[in-house]
Amino acid sequence: MRDSSRAGTLPATSAELSRLLTVVRRGRVLTVTGRFREPRSRLVREIAERLSSNFCDGAAVVAIGRPFGVPELTTALGSVPGMPFLPYATADPLSWLAERDMLLVLDGAEHLAPEALAWLRRLLTAAPGLRILASARSPLAFEGERVHRL
């Protein structure tokens, strides 16, 4: 049994963390699920920090704490520190993101509206360099999704 109650302690062993890093590098979608948000959030943010240099465009972490549709999601992506401004006013955000080689971290993905999930599915189809790492209470139900339960 792991002790994840202490601040700063990851809710995964080093062997599990190593396996999850490999899953994100090789797969398209990994969702960390579990009852409590804090351990899920800590784990996905640690994975993102360790893997951001593996992607030309780095990692974009979007914290989702309320219902999010497509407009809220694209606005949040455009304001992620270190990300270039998302030109949603002048171009299709789907097309712009399709050209990225990046890790998209969705922390609190259980708040994504059905249309936002459908938009992300289209984005995965259009963006071969995109990987999604999500934390949520339950899986996102994406094709090829891998799930790690805490």
Protein Blocks (a to p, Z undefined) as FASTA:
>chain_A
ZZfkbghiacbdfklmmmmmmmmmmmmbdcdedfblklmmmmmmmmmmmmmmmpmnlpad
dddfbdcdfklmmmmmmmgghiacdffklmcfklmmmmpccddddehilmpcfklmmmmm
mmmmmmmkbccddddfbdehighiacddZZ
